[in-house]
Amino acid sequence: MIVDTGADYTILPRFYALDLGVNLAKDCVSYQTFGIGGSERVYLLKNAKVKLGKWERFVPVGFLDRDDIPPLLGRQEFLEIFKVTLVNHSTLLSVSR
């Protein structure tokens, strides 16, 4: 995933929903969003279980209605609770205290 400190929340391409067994019509709330690239349809799964090492949490994850974007790791309930260090082309995440 691309760590995107400018992204409000985590966004995945549509095909990830299929891979994860998420039904966009039944499991998600649909929104129209606006950003640098213009307007997009986002399907928001409010409580997706994520795991990073030993850390687990339920966070909101959005799925775009297209597959040609990279997965973006955003701030809301994810990056905002980690200390993010960018050094020598590496990203280090540690739980904020």
C-alpha positions, 0 to 999 in steps of 0.5 A, a space after each residue: 500500500 502507498 502511505 498517503 498522509 494526505 488521504 482522509 481514509 484508506 482507499 482500495 481498488 474495487 477488485 479488493 472487495 471481491 478478494 476480501 468477500 465484501 459485497 459493495 451493495 450490501 456491506 457498504 454505504 455509497 458516497 460521491 467524493 471529490 478530490 484532485 482527480 475529480 469526482 469518484 464513487 466510493 463504497 465505504 465499509 465502516 468496520 473492516 478488520 485490519 491487522 498490521 503485525 500484532 496490531 488489530 483494529 476495525 477501521 473504515 475502508 473505502 473501495 473505489 468503483 474502479 481497479 486502476 488505482 493503487 491501494 492507499 493507506 489513509 489517516 482516519 483511524 489508521 495513520 492518525 494513531 501511528 507514528 509515521 517515520 519516512 526515512 531513506 525510502 522506507 516507511 516505519 509505523 509505530 503505535 503512538 503513545 
